[in-house]
Amino acid sequence: MRLDNFVAELIRTSRTKAIQIIEEGRVFINYEETDKASKAIKEGYILTIRGKRKVYYRKYNKNNQSRKTSNKYKKIQLE
């Protein structure tokens, strides 16, 4: 999943607004700032959006018989 899509889904906004937030330097992947909206998000990444939220990203199968995967993320308590 691309970073801009994931940010848009997390904060329930458009991809255009998500790209703007990324380019402003408000998004961190594994505590490192990123400004590349097309970056691929991988399982196990910790994504922080300054002023919004911090999440742990992982994928899982909806059921064992299906090959479909679903995106799931867990909100992390902010310090």
C-alpha positions as semicolon CSV with decimal commas, in nm:
position;residue;x (nm);y (nm);z (nm)
1;M;0,000;0,000;0,000
2;R;0,127;0,347;-0,086
3;L;0,194;0,599;0,187
4;D;-0,049;0,859;0,050
5;N;-0,334;0,605;0,038
6;F;-0,265;0,488;0,390
7;V;-0,245;0,841;0,535
8;A;-0,569;0,936;0,357
9;E;-0,741;0,629;0,504
10;L;-0,609;0,692;0,855
11;I;-0,718;1,052;0,884
12;R;-1,019;1,019;0,654
13;T;-0,920;1,277;0,397
14;S;-0,846;1,298;0,025
15;R;-0,523;1,168;-0,125
16;T;-0,442;1,524;-0,236
17;K;-0,461;1,647;0,124
18;A;-0,262;1,342;0,238
19;I;0,013;1,423;-0,014
20;Q;0,021;1,781;0,115
21;I;0,062;1,656;0,475
22;I;0,343;1,422;0,367
23;E;0,524;1,697;0,174
24;E;0,498;1,930;0,477
25;G;0,717;1,682;0,668
26;R;0,448;1,578;0,915
27;V;0,473;1,204;0,841
28;F;0,732;0,970;0,991
29;I;0,795;0,604;0,912
30;N;0,974;0,418;1,189
31;Y;1,053;0,757;1,349
32;E;1,225;0,890;1,035
33;E;1,076;1,181;0,840
34;T;0,966;1,104;0,486
35;D;0,841;1,329;0,208
36;K;0,787;1,064;-0,061
37;A;0,412;1,003;-0,104
38;S;0,467;0,701;-0,329
39;K;0,671;0,509;-0,070
40;A;0,541;0,158;-0,010
41;I;0,422;0,083;0,344
42;K;0,528;-0,259;0,464
43;E;0,412;-0,479;0,746
44;G;0,566;-0,391;1,081
45;Y;0,615;-0,021;1,007
46;I;0,528;0,235;1,270
47;L;0,369;0,536;1,106
48;T;0,342;0,869;1,287
49;I;0,142;1,165;1,159
50;R;0,242;1,472;1,361
51;G;-0,063;1,614;1,533
52;K;-0,287;1,323;1,435
53;R;-0,188;0,972;1,543
54;K;0,067;0,693;1,562
55;V;-0,013;0,346;1,428
56;Y;0,148;0,004;1,390
57;Y;0,074;-0,144;1,046
58;R;0,026;-0,511;0,970
59;K;-0,162;-0,724;0,717
60;Y;-0,367;-1,032;0,786
61;N;-0,584;-1,281;0,595
62;K;-0,956;-1,239;0,649
63;N;-1,004;-1,614;0,645
64;N;-0,774;-1,907;0,578
65;Q;-0,959;-2,026;0,268
66;S;-0,935;-1,694;0,090
67;R;-0,620;-1,542;-0,052
68;K;-0,758;-1,194;0,003
69;T;-0,571;-0,981;0,251
70;S;-0,695;-0,687;0,447
71;N;-0,511;-0,391;0,591
72;K;-0,519;-0,363;0,966
73;Y;-0,352;-0,115;1,191
74;K;-0,330;-0,073;1,562
75;K;-0,333;0,264;1,734
76;I;-0,035;0,308;1,967
77;Q;-0,065;0,506;2,289
78;L;0,122;0,833;2,241
79;E;0,381;0,919;2,505
